[in-house]
Amino acid sequence: MSMSLLMRTSARRAVLAATRARVLPQTVRMTTRIAPVARSFTTAPVRFNQQRDAVSEILKAELRLETESLADAGEAETPALFSEFLEKYGFEVVATPGKNDAHIFKKTEDGETVSVFFDVAQVANLPYDDAMAEEVANAKSEEEEDFDSLADNFANVNVVVSKDVDGSSVSFDLLMNLQEGSFYVDSVTPFASKDAALNESAEAELSRELSYHGPPFSNLDEELQETLEIYLSSRGINAELSSFISSYSEFKENNEYIQWLESMKKFFN
């Protein structure tokens, strides 16, 4: 090997050695900087557990408060007030645990089944003002104005009357006014069968939505309106039913809330 080639080879080796000497310390320094990132994973579970425990404690406190209030009020079981109404008008409550929907029904001497459906969450969360209710009672001459001012106090109630002999049914969509304790008929829809009127499948509900519901009730002949309202009243659709729906909705909604708290507590335990 010539002297010049040997010198060039030695020079390249010297440069390579110097480069390695510069790179290796940087690698060590980079490793040192990465280390804290790895340690951060060990603290995360502790922080998450603390947050979960905080939610759990609040849920336990809220659940304890609700159950104690329920026990103090003696409402662990269906209040006697409900039993009085149910016995007087012959209605029975259909249990619907875990649902907002409530359902009561009764059999009539005329061979009919009267079913009443309402949303307890909607009813329980309606605003109620005692002063406004008293004003409505004392201002019958201003019915139109009162109706507009109480527009937010309506809840939807569905009443289905079915003939036991052939299943033919009529569905009444009602608006219940909590302040007045009264019902207003929104529409009346006949159905050929009880299944068509009451089936809860998505397909059946869509079919009912697309059905012709007749003209607006207020556009019907006044005599027909009056006779239909009297018919409903004779089937137990009256002020006492409105009071029952209001009280029962609060009772059921509170019980559903307690069950919701129980389920949440189990998850966060």
Buried (B, 14 or more C-beta within 10 A) or exposed (E): EEEEEEEEEEEEEEEEEEEEEEEEEEEEEEEEEEEEEEEEEEEEEEEEEEEEEEEBEEBBEBBEEBBEEBEEEEBEEBBEEBEEBBEEBEBEBEEBEEEBBBBBBBEBEEEBBBBBBBBBBBBBEBEEEEEBBEBBEEEEEEEEEBBEBBEEBBBBBBBBBBBEEEBBBBBBBBBBBBBBBBBBBBBBBBBEEBEBBBBEEEEBEEEBEEBEBEEEBEEBEEEEBEEBBEEBEEBBBBEBBBBBBBBBBBBBBBBBBBEEBEEBBEEBE
